[in-house]
Structure formats: structure tokens, C-alpha cells
Amino acid sequence: MLKNIRQEYEHNMTQQLYVSPSAWKLVLMARDEVTKLINISSTNLTAEATAIDLANEMVGVITKLDSIPTDVAIRGLKIEFQSKFK
């Protein structure tokens, strides 16, 4: 999962040309927070745990958050794009 996150970020690096620095900061924050979420969730598992175990652990961690990092980034990007196309 972490490898996919890094690859997707690298693939989308050029997108920062199209958004404001504050919007790009939201994307970076979401990437970092999701990475932390995966790492925290995985520390609670044994070496024999399955992907389903990790997913369940992540859901448990997410339910304790005030906001989901990707939702915050998406909301910020939508606001920015809507303001540019009015």
C-alpha cells in the first residue's frame, strides 16, 4: 500500500502546477496522514495478519478521527476549483 501511495504521488507531482500552494499542501497532508494511518494500523497486527485484518484495523483507526485526511484534501480542492471556474 505504501509503495502504491508513493508511486501515485510521484505520478501526480506535475499536478501541483495547476493548483495553489495551499491546495497542494492539502494533498501532501493527506498523503502523509494516510501513510501514518497505514503504519499505525500495521503496528497493531501480527506478521500472520491478512490484508483484511489490516483493512479492519484501518477502519477502526479511521472511526476515531475527527476527519478523514483524504476527505479534507478533496473538499479543499473542490473549493479551489469551484472558485476558479465561477
N, C-alpha and C positions, 0 to 999 in steps of 0.2 A: 504494500500500500504506500509506504513511504517513497519507494522508488518511483511509483506512478505519479505521486504528487510532485516530486522533483522534476520528472520529465514533462509533465503538463505545464508546470511553471516555466521551465526553460522554453518550451514550445510557444508559450504565450508572452514571453518577455517583450516582444515588439508592441504588444497591445498598450503598453504604458505610454506610447507615443500619442494615443488617441484619448486619453483620459487625464484629468488633472492630477497633480501630485497627491492631493488628499484622497482622491478616489483610488489611486494606485496603492497608497498606504493601507487602505481598507483591504485590498486584495492580498497584500503581504501579511497583514494581521491575520486574515482568515487562514492563509496557508500555514502560518506559524502556529496558530491555535489548533488547527486540525491535526498538525503533526504532534503537538503536545497531547492532544486527546488520544491519539493512537498510542503514543508512548506510555501515557498514564494507564490506559486500559490494558496494555500488554503486560505491564508490571504486575498486575493482579492475577495473571494466568500462569499455569504451569507450562512446561515445554511440550506436553502432550495435548494442549488445548487446540481446538479446531478453529477454523475461520468463523464458524457460527458462534463459538464461545467468545471470540474477540468482538464480533458484532453485538452480541448481547451485553458484553461488558461496556462497550462504547455507548450503547443506548442508555445503560444505567448512568453513566457519567453525564451524558447529554441532558438527561432529565433533571440533573442537579444544577444546570447552568441557567443563568438569567436570560441569556440569549445565545442562539446558535451562531458561531462566527461566520459561517457562510451566508446565513440569512442577513446579517448585518452588512456584509460586503455587497450582496446583491441589492439590498434596499438602497444603499448609498450610490451604487452605480446607476440604478434606475432613476433616482432623483436627479443625478447629474445629467443623464441622457435626456430626461424629460425637460429639464431646464434649457438644454441646448437646442431642442427641436420645437420650441414654442414659437 
